[in-house]
């Protein structure tokens, strides 16, 4: 059930997420999570500054009420689960911009003024790293 991945900064994408609150799939029968993962990889491929952020797929993050969900994480840092994204390039760029700032931060906490506009209002939960709680 678990698959080992390399440690480091990553965006884990719920590959089975709904396309939108109204529909599971787009007109071509593709899930929103799969489309968002594709958009993340396409944006990453064109931007060298995102090279250090792994894009990882995982079926179901159990955040089903929030379509197109991702988990931004890095070892020893507070992680964030975000959702309710459109599965498109704009959302992918905002997520990767935030993930880059998260990776550069000391503990995973990015100053609100540095958040990309495209992630504001999308945060669902923050996750403390193993062995820590946030204060």
N, CA, C and O of each residue as an XYZ file, in Angstrom:
540
protein
N       0.816     -1.195      0.000
C       0.000      0.000      0.000
C       0.866      1.267      0.000
O       0.547      2.221     -0.710
N       1.941      1.296      0.772
C       2.830      2.448      0.757
C       3.939      2.235     -0.254
O       4.449      1.125     -0.410
N       4.306      3.299     -0.934
C       5.405      3.258     -1.891
C       6.443      4.278     -1.450
O       6.113      5.443     -1.232
N       7.680      3.858     -1.319
C       8.747      4.766     -0.910
C       9.006      5.795     -2.001
O       9.004      5.471     -3.188
N       9.228      7.032     -1.589
C       9.610      8.116     -2.491
C      10.839      8.794     -1.898
O      11.102      8.682     -0.701
N      11.577      9.483     -2.726
C      12.770     10.177     -2.246
C      12.360     11.296     -1.293
O      11.365     11.981     -1.530
N      13.122     11.482     -0.219
C      12.808     12.595      0.684
C      13.090     13.923     -0.009
O      13.920     13.999     -0.915
N      12.409     14.944      0.417
C      12.623     16.268     -0.147
C      11.309     16.997     -0.331
O      10.238     16.468     -0.035
N      11.407     18.206     -0.817
C      10.218     19.022     -1.059
C       9.343     18.352     -2.114
O       9.840     17.872     -3.133
N       8.037     18.325     -1.858
C       7.145     17.683     -2.815
C       5.736     18.248     -2.737
O       5.327     18.844     -1.740
N       5.019     18.039     -3.820
C       3.582     18.287     -3.876
C       2.960     16.933     -4.169
O       3.174     16.357     -5.236
N       2.189     16.429     -3.215
C       1.483     15.165     -3.396
C       0.090     15.515     -3.910
O      -0.653     16.254     -3.265
N      -0.249     14.985     -5.062
C      -1.519     15.300     -5.723
C      -2.477     14.130     -5.563
O      -2.118     12.983     -5.830
N      -3.692     14.423     -5.129
C      -4.727     13.397     -5.082
C      -5.135     13.106     -6.525
O      -5.865     13.883     -7.141
N      -4.661     11.989     -7.054
C      -4.878     11.676     -8.466
C      -6.312     11.269     -8.793
O      -6.684     11.213     -9.965
N      -7.116     10.986     -7.778
C      -8.499     10.562     -8.018
C      -9.518     11.630     -7.631
O     -10.718     11.359     -7.608
N      -9.050     12.844     -7.327
C      -9.952     13.925     -6.920
C     -10.959     14.257     -8.005
O     -10.726     14.045     -9.195
N     -12.077     14.782     -7.556
C     -13.133     15.241     -8.453
C     -12.616     16.373     -9.333
O     -11.653     17.054     -8.982
N     -13.252     16.564    -10.459
C     -12.918     17.663    -11.364
C     -13.414     18.999    -10.804
O     -12.752     20.027    -10.948
N     -14.574     18.972    -10.172
C     -15.197     20.177     -9.621
C     -16.218     19.726     -8.581
O     -16.473     18.529     -8.445
N     -16.802     20.667     -7.849
C     -17.848     20.247     -6.893
C     -19.019     19.550     -7.578
O     -19.690     18.715     -6.970
N     -19.267     19.895     -8.849
C     -20.409     19.351     -9.573
C     -20.129     18.036    -10.287
O     -21.045     17.239    -10.487
N     -18.876     17.794    -10.677
C     -18.616     16.602    -11.481
C     -17.323     15.895    -11.091
O     -16.340     16.519    -10.692
N     -17.360     14.571    -11.220
C     -16.177     13.760    -10.921
C     -15.134     13.878    -12.014
O     -13.934     13.860    -11.739
N     -15.591     14.002    -13.264
C     -14.695     13.970    -14.413
C     -15.022     15.118    -15.364
O     -16.099     15.711    -15.303
N     -14.066     15.415    -16.244
C     -14.333     16.403    -17.284
C     -15.094     15.732    -18.427
O     -15.460     14.561    -18.322
N     -15.334     16.456    -19.507
C     -16.101     15.919    -20.636
C     -15.424     14.720    -21.290
O     -16.088     13.898    -21.922
N     -14.101     14.616    -21.140
C     -13.360     13.488    -21.719
C     -13.225     12.318    -20.749
O     -12.569     11.325    -21.065
N     -13.840     12.426    -19.567
C     -13.800     11.325    -18.605
C     -12.559     11.300    -17.724
O     -12.252     10.268    -17.128
N     -11.840     12.414    -17.627
C     -10.613     12.470    -16.809
C     -10.900     13.141    -15.480
O     -11.604     14.149    -15.418
N     -10.349     12.572    -14.414
C     -10.509     13.127    -13.068
C      -9.734     14.430    -12.926
O      -8.699     14.620    -13.564
N     -10.238     15.319    -12.091
C      -9.580     16.596    -11.850
C      -8.187     16.439    -11.281
O      -7.273     17.174    -11.656
N      -8.014     15.481    -10.373
C      -6.693     15.269     -9.779
C      -5.659     14.863    -10.806
O      -4.517     15.318    -10.755
N      -6.051     14.012    -11.736
C      -5.124     13.596    -12.792
C      -4.775     14.779    -13.690
O      -3.628     14.924    -14.113
N      -5.762     15.623    -13.980
C      -5.514     16.810    -14.806
C      -4.621     17.812    -14.075
O      -3.753     18.433    -14.689
N      -4.832     17.972    -12.758
C      -3.997     18.888    -11.983
C      -2.554     18.380    -11.930
O      -1.617     19.169    -12.053
N      -2.369     17.075    -11.747
C      -1.016     16.502    -11.749
C      -0.337     16.755    -13.092
O       0.846     17.091    -13.141
N      -1.074     16.597    -14.161
C      -0.539     16.852    -15.507
C      -0.139     18.328    -15.653
O       0.923     18.636    -16.192
N      -0.996     19.232    -15.171
C      -0.698     20.670    -15.242
C       0.523     21.019    -14.394
O       1.357     21.823    -14.810
N       0.632     20.423    -13.212
C       1.800     20.668    -12.356
C       3.087     20.242    -13.060
O       4.082     20.967    -13.037
N       3.063     19.079    -13.677
C       4.257     18.591    -14.373
C       4.599     19.458    -15.591
O       5.774     19.687    -15.876
N       3.594     19.933    -16.297
C       3.830     20.779    -17.465
C       4.453     22.111    -17.042
O       5.405     22.574    -17.670
N       3.925     22.726    -15.988
C       4.490     23.984    -15.494
C       5.902     23.743    -14.979
O       6.806     24.529    -15.261
N       6.098     22.672    -14.231
C       7.420     22.355    -13.681
C       8.448     22.169    -14.794
O       9.587     22.616    -14.662
N       8.068     21.527    -15.866
C       8.988     21.256    -16.971
C       9.498     22.535    -17.623
O      10.601     22.556    -18.169
N       8.706     23.596    -17.569
C       9.096     24.847    -18.191
C       9.755     25.848    -17.267
O      10.113     26.941    -17.706
N       9.924     25.507    -16.006
C      10.468     26.444    -15.017
C      11.561     25.772    -14.192
O      11.246     24.967    -13.315
N      12.825     26.072    -14.441
C      13.920     25.442    -13.699
C      13.838     25.630    -12.175
O      14.333     24.790    -11.424
N      13.222     26.720    -11.720
C      13.162     26.956    -10.261
C      12.286     25.938     -9.529
O      12.344     25.835     -8.304
N      11.478     25.190    -10.276
C      10.636     24.166     -9.658
C      11.268     22.773     -9.703
O      10.657     21.808     -9.242
N      12.458     22.655    -10.239
C      13.087     21.342    -10.439
C      13.274     20.571     -9.133
O      13.231     19.340     -9.142
N      13.478     21.251     -8.030
C      13.709     20.579     -6.753
C      12.446     20.156     -6.023
O      12.517     19.660     -4.898
N      11.303     20.344     -6.639
C      10.031     19.967     -6.015
C       9.469     18.759     -6.754
O       9.127     18.850     -7.933
N       9.376     17.648     -6.069
C       8.829     16.434     -6.685
C       7.311     16.543     -6.783
O       6.652     17.031     -5.865
N       6.773     16.089     -7.892
C       5.320     15.971     -8.056
C       5.009     14.491     -7.885
O       5.466     13.659     -8.668
N       4.228     14.168     -6.856
C       3.933     12.774     -6.541
C       2.424     12.558     -6.549
O       1.676     13.364     -5.997
N       1.981     11.478     -7.171
C       0.553     11.138     -7.229
C       0.215     10.155     -6.119
O       1.006      9.275     -5.780
N      -0.964     10.322     -5.569
C      -1.470      9.379     -4.575
C      -2.985      9.297     -4.742
O      -3.662     10.325     -4.733
N      -3.519      8.098     -4.894
C      -4.974      8.007     -5.007
C      -5.640      8.307     -3.667
O      -5.424      7.598     -2.685
N      -6.424      9.327     -3.635
C      -7.265      9.749     -2.521
C      -6.491     10.222     -1.295
O      -5.845      9.439     -0.599
N      -6.578     11.519     -1.057
C      -6.045     12.118      0.172
C      -7.136     12.230      1.241
O      -6.906     12.814      2.300
N      -8.306     11.681      0.973
C      -9.445     11.687      1.902
C      -9.940     13.104      2.205
O     -10.400     13.377      3.313
N      -9.846     13.988      1.237
C     -10.365     15.349      1.375
C     -11.438     15.551      0.306
O     -11.434     16.552     -0.410
N     -12.337     14.606      0.210
C     -13.276     14.525     -0.904
C     -14.219     15.725     -1.016
O     -14.753     15.977     -2.096
N     -14.434     16.457      0.054
C     -15.305     17.628     -0.047
C     -14.585     18.809     -0.682
O     -15.200     19.840     -0.955
N     -13.289     18.665     -0.916
C     -12.494     19.734     -1.534
C     -11.793     19.163     -2.764
O     -10.720     18.569     -2.649
N     -12.391     19.340     -3.933
C     -11.849     18.783     -5.178
C     -10.434     19.309     -5.454
O     -10.035     20.361     -4.953
N      -9.690     18.552     -6.263
C      -8.319     18.910     -6.665
C      -7.459     19.303     -5.463
O      -7.080     20.461     -5.289
N      -7.168     18.295     -4.643
C      -6.445     18.481     -3.387
C      -4.980     18.108     -3.536
O      -4.635     17.159     -4.242
N      -4.116     18.873     -2.857
C      -2.679     18.607     -2.839
C      -2.163     18.717     -1.410
O      -2.771     19.366     -0.560
N      -1.030     18.070     -1.167
C      -0.326     18.186      0.115
C       1.077     18.696     -0.193
O       1.851     18.018     -0.868
N       1.403     19.880      0.297
C       2.735     20.458      0.138
C       3.525     20.069      1.375
O       3.105     20.331      2.502
N       4.685     19.436      1.152
C       5.456     18.937      2.288
C       6.953     18.965      1.998
O       7.389     19.058      0.850
N       7.721     18.882      3.082
C       9.181     18.767      3.020
C       9.632     18.229      4.380
O       8.987     18.502      5.392
N      10.719     17.476      4.415
C      11.176     16.888      5.676
C      11.432     17.949      6.752
O      12.068     18.973      6.501
N      10.922     17.675      7.948
C      11.143     18.551      9.088
C      10.378     19.856      9.052
O      10.662     20.757      9.841
N       9.403     19.977      8.145
C       8.640     21.216      8.014
C       7.150     20.957      8.150
O       6.658     19.871      7.845
N       6.443     21.983      8.618
C       4.991     21.911      8.649
C       4.511     21.750      7.208
O       4.990     22.439      6.307
N       3.570     20.845      6.998
C       3.009     20.627      5.669
C       1.608     21.199      5.596
O       0.988     21.474      6.624
N       1.110     21.377      4.386
C      -0.213     21.968      4.189
C      -1.003     21.182      3.160
O      -0.489     20.827      2.100
N      -2.257     20.917      3.486
C      -3.191     20.313      2.544
C      -4.076     21.438      2.046
O      -4.666     22.185      2.827
N      -4.155     21.543      0.722
C      -4.954     22.592      0.087
C      -5.872     21.945     -0.947
O      -5.548     20.895     -1.500
N      -7.001     22.566     -1.202
C      -7.934     22.013     -2.163
C      -8.815     23.066     -2.794
O      -8.627     24.265     -2.588
N      -9.779     22.598     -3.564
C     -10.731     23.439     -4.292
C     -10.042     24.228     -5.403
O     -10.352     25.395     -5.639
N      -9.103     23.568     -6.077
C      -8.401     24.185     -7.193
C      -9.067     23.811     -8.510
O      -9.717     22.771     -8.612
N      -8.906     24.647     -9.496
C      -9.239     24.270    -10.870
C      -8.047     23.463    -11.380
O      -6.905     23.806    -11.074
N      -8.280     22.411    -12.141
C      -7.162     21.597    -12.631
C      -6.521     22.226    -13.871
O      -6.610     21.681    -14.972
N      -5.873     23.383    -13.676
C      -5.341     24.116    -14.818
C      -3.964     24.705    -14.531
O      -3.433     24.564    -13.430
N      -3.400     25.360    -15.523
C      -2.054     25.912    -15.420
C      -1.950     26.988    -14.341
O      -0.951     27.036    -13.623
N      -2.952     27.846    -14.211
C      -2.913     28.906    -13.205
C      -2.824     28.349    -11.791
O      -2.032     28.822    -10.975
N      -3.646     27.337    -11.510
C      -3.586     26.706    -10.187
C      -2.250     26.007     -9.978
O      -1.655     26.096     -8.905
N      -1.784     25.313    -11.009
C      -0.507     24.595    -10.907
C       0.630     25.556    -10.603
O       1.479     25.267     -9.761
N       0.654     26.695    -11.280
C       1.709     27.679    -11.055
C       1.643     28.234     -9.628
O       2.678     28.377     -8.977
N       0.448     28.544     -9.139
C       0.298     29.063     -7.779
C       0.756     28.028     -6.747
O       1.442     28.368     -5.783
N       0.376     26.771     -6.954
C       0.785     25.702     -6.031
C       2.304     25.554     -6.031
O       2.918     25.455     -4.969
N       2.906     25.540     -7.206
C       4.367     25.398     -7.287
C       5.086     26.629     -6.738
O       6.144     26.493     -6.124
N       4.542     27.814     -6.944
C       5.138     29.015     -6.352
C       5.123     28.907     -4.830
O       6.114     29.214     -4.167
N       3.989     28.468     -4.282
C       3.911     28.304     -2.831
C       4.872     27.201     -2.367
O       5.571     27.372     -1.368
N       4.909     26.088     -3.076
C       5.789     24.978     -2.694
C       7.253     25.411     -2.700
O       8.027     24.970     -1.850
N       7.640     26.260     -3.636
C       9.018     26.754     -3.682
C       9.316     27.618     -2.458
O      10.381     27.485     -1.855
N       8.403     28.489     -2.090
C       8.584     29.323     -0.895
C       8.591     28.460      0.366
O       9.357     28.713      1.295
N       7.744     27.452      0.391
C       7.696     26.510      1.514
C       9.039     25.796      1.650
O       9.568     25.676      2.756
N       9.587     25.329      0.548
C      10.863     24.614      0.572
C      12.001     25.516      1.048
O      12.921     25.052      1.723
N      11.943     26.792      0.701
C      12.980     27.744      1.100
C      12.851     28.179      2.562
O      13.816     28.676      3.141
N      11.689     28.000      3.155
C      11.457     28.452      4.525
C      12.152     27.537      5.529
O      12.470     26.386      5.231
N      12.376     28.072      6.706
C      13.073     27.313      7.731
C      12.232     26.164      8.286
O      12.723     25.046      8.444
N      10.953     26.447      8.581
C      10.102     25.442      9.215
C       8.835     25.120      8.429
O       7.968     24.394      8.917
N       8.724     25.659      7.213
C       7.537     25.396      6.403
C       6.462     26.450      6.526
O       5.397     26.324      5.923
N       6.723     27.485      7.297
C       5.741     28.550      7.464
C       6.130     29.724      6.568
O       7.166     30.358      6.768
N       5.288     29.999      5.586
C       5.517     31.074      4.628
C       4.699     32.281      5.072
O       3.507     32.158      5.355
N       5.333     33.433      5.132
C       4.660     34.671      5.533
C       3.482     34.926      4.593
O       3.622     34.801      3.376
N       2.322     35.285      5.150
C       1.101     35.475      4.364
C       1.319     36.423      3.187
O       0.794     36.183      2.099
N       2.069     37.474      3.385
C       2.333     38.435      2.322
C       3.090     37.828      1.143
O       3.102     38.402      0.054
N       3.723     36.669      1.354
C       4.463     35.986      0.296
C       3.658     34.887     -0.388
O       4.146     34.254     -1.324
N       2.432     34.655      0.068
C       1.601     33.629     -0.564
C       1.197     34.084     -1.957
O       0.809     35.239     -2.132
N       1.277     33.215     -2.944
C       0.719     33.552     -4.254
C      -0.803     33.723     -4.121
O      -1.451     33.001     -3.364
N      -1.347     34.662     -4.846
C      -2.791     34.923     -4.774
C      -3.600     33.654     -5.030
O      -4.656     33.462     -4.428
N      -3.115     32.793     -5.911
C      -3.847     31.596     -6.302
C      -3.986     30.518     -5.245
O      -4.721     29.553     -5.457
N      -3.298     30.649     -4.096
C      -3.473     29.657     -3.029
C      -4.296     30.200     -1.865
O      -4.741     29.438     -1.007
N      -4.496     31.500     -1.836
C      -5.265     32.096     -0.733
C      -6.693     31.572     -0.771
O      -7.342     31.579     -1.817
N      -7.171     31.121      0.373
C      -8.514     30.559      0.467
C      -8.587     29.075      0.143
O      -9.675     28.499      0.139
N      -7.448     28.446     -0.128
C      -7.437     27.033     -0.505
C      -6.879     26.115      0.582
O      -6.881     24.895      0.415
N      -6.406     26.676      1.679
C      -5.803     25.858      2.732
C      -6.892     25.123      3.510
O      -7.901     25.710      3.900
N      -6.667     23.822      3.726
C      -7.622     22.994      4.467
C      -7.092     22.616      5.841
O      -7.823     22.658      6.830
N      -5.812     22.246      5.900
C      -5.237     21.778      7.163
C      -3.721     21.918      7.109
O      -3.124     21.807      6.038
N      -3.099     22.160      8.254
C      -1.643     22.102      8.328
C      -1.273     20.864      9.128
O      -1.966     20.478     10.069
N      -0.175     20.256      8.737
C       0.242     18.978      9.294
C       1.640     19.143      9.897
O       2.580     19.479      9.177
N       1.791     18.914     11.197
C       3.123     19.043     11.785
C       4.026     17.906     11.313
O       3.553     16.801     11.050
N       5.329     18.184     11.207
C       6.246     17.097     10.833
C       6.354     16.090     11.976
O       6.107     16.422     13.135
N       6.720     14.883     11.640
C       6.860     13.844     12.650
C       7.787     14.317     13.759
O       8.873     14.836     13.498
N       7.342     14.128     15.011
C       8.140     14.482     16.180
C       7.993     15.925     16.635
O       8.674     16.340     17.572
N       7.116     16.706     15.992
C       6.946     18.119     16.335
C       5.486     18.504     16.342
O       4.649     17.826     15.746
N       5.185     19.602     17.024
C       3.924     20.315     16.876
C       4.287     21.783     16.677
O       5.345     22.225     17.124
N       3.436     22.526     16.022
C       3.684     23.952     15.812
C       3.246     24.725     17.046
O       2.298     24.339     17.730
N       3.932     25.801     17.317
C       3.553     26.650     18.462
C       3.159     28.013     18.000
O       2.810     28.865     18.817
